[in-house]
Amino acid sequence: MLHSKRSSLFLRTACATLFLTSACSPASGSSDEQGDATAAASSPLLISGVSFKTVLGGRYVGAQNNGGGAVIATATSAQAWEKFTIDDINGGALESGDSIFITAGTGQYFQAANGGGSSLNAASWNRQGWETFRIVKQSGSGVIANGDVVGLQTVTTGNWVSAENGGGGTVFAYGGAFGDWERLTISGLSGGTTPPPTTPPQTRVVGYLPNWYGSYASWVGRVDFSKLTHVNLAFALGDANGRLQLAPSSDLATFVNAAHAKGVKVFPSLCGGGGDGQITPFYQPGKVDAFVDHIIDFVVSNNMDGIDVDVEAPDRMGAVYDTFIAKLIAKARPRGFPVTAAVSQWMQYGMSDTTLRSFDFITIMSYDNAGTWTGAGEHSSYQQAVTALSYYVNKGVARDRIVLGVPFYGYCWGNCGNGQSSSYVLYKDILAKFPSAANADWISANGAQYSYNGLATMRSKATLAKQYGGIMIWELAGDLSTSSDQSLLRAIDGSLR
């Protein structure tokens, strides 16, 4: 995905000459679910059909109206209202001490308002502190099994979920200790498993392919699927009603079928730098639910495998964006669809850390540190990549869910041709002008300066990315054929093997 600072320039040049101009909006490389998983042990654990019964009183905890209202403990049998989905943030097996989210049938989260001190409800669309609980076994530690007695403790205040008198009425979140009213017998875990990986157990290689270089069907013979795990098709934007537009369905089907035949996952990538005008209006209150449904429908109808979110407008994100992502994950994850995001330090203030950590994986746009909006400089150095990776580790994102973005393009300053004093240039076009450019990251010639990544830097970044969750490419169209020993994708593949 392209950095929004350079979006308008690129949109003018790309969209003026290429079809599908309504979908043009650059994005910089984006965003385990499990659809992109590395080690299953660190993947999110999703368990559906879980019930809790009070030890004292023998009443099942239920979400009134299957969500949207109070949590009660009145039922003597476990019906729909009394069955929940646990999303274990820690992954692996469900163990005593793990932090979890609990959702009712509507997809709404259990919430201890103000962190506890009042009645519990199942009416939240957020994944913030008030919705986070710690599940604790009454005795012992380790894996939790059916029949174990557990307690649910609010993470923010340490209060315990309490069914007063053992049940018969409203459930509260102000228990001061793990006592009789707080003891719950858990059941329904037999069907709970870590969602199986939907990609091979290999390092992720995520490539973006924009829709302004011709039909996706025309790329089937040019994309080397054997060296990729995911392709993100860029960019899906909303029409006047918030329904996604990307490419004709027959065109998408040809590409998706070819990718699937090679074991490669295909995601639509939403928004892109500069495309926020056709995405952000639809995740506002009153429109967000329908928009999430449109996204899921688009993925299902086009036989795709997940959703990449590349909103690069931090001033148009905030709480409404956090709610949007929570609702999208709530609808996508039970269907096995990962939700990923393209992120960068410059825009990170636009989302909460809880939302950041909720994605199945993130792709760091570690490029555009210089561009047409600046003077000449390194736009994507190795050291900048190291700094970006460390930033997201310090944000609490698991290393194997952090994917490093790399550029298959560069920037020119000075005598860039066609009367331009600065421009965005594909790697293959730099090589066309300077055949030895693959052996460097910087060129000064004929009154022009170019910053990009050559083969040596790309190999070093791939080796670095292997220590994390993989590597992402903006954009596949910038490379030579992998039959060439100057191909960046070929260099990446060789370093990952």
Buried (B, 14 or more C-beta within 10 A) or exposed (E): BBBBBBBBBBBEBBBEEBBBEEBBBBBBBBBBBBBBBBBBEBBBBBBBBBBBBBBBBEBBBBBBBBBBBBBBBBBEEBEEBBBBBBBBBBBBBBBBEBBBBBBBBBBBBBBBBBBBEBBBBBBBBBBBBBBBBBBBBBEEEEBBEEEBBBBBBBBBBEBBBBBBBBBEBBBBBBBEEBEBBBBBBBBBBEEBEBBEBBBEEEBBBBBBBBBBBBBBBEBBEBBBBEBBBBBBBBBBBBEEEBBBBBBEEEBBBBBBEBBBEEBBBBBBBBBBBBBBEBBBBBBBEEBBBEBBBBBBEBBEEBEBBBBBBBBBBBEBBEEBBBBBBBBBBBBBBBEBBBBBBBBBBBBBEBBBEBBBBBBBBBBBBBBBBBBBEBEBBBBBBBEBBBEBBEBBEEBEBBEBBBBBBBBBBBBBBBEBEEEBEBBBBBBBBBBEBBEEBBEBBBBEEEEBBBBBBBBBBBBBBBEBBBEBBBBBBBBBBBBBEBEBEBBBBBBBBBBBE
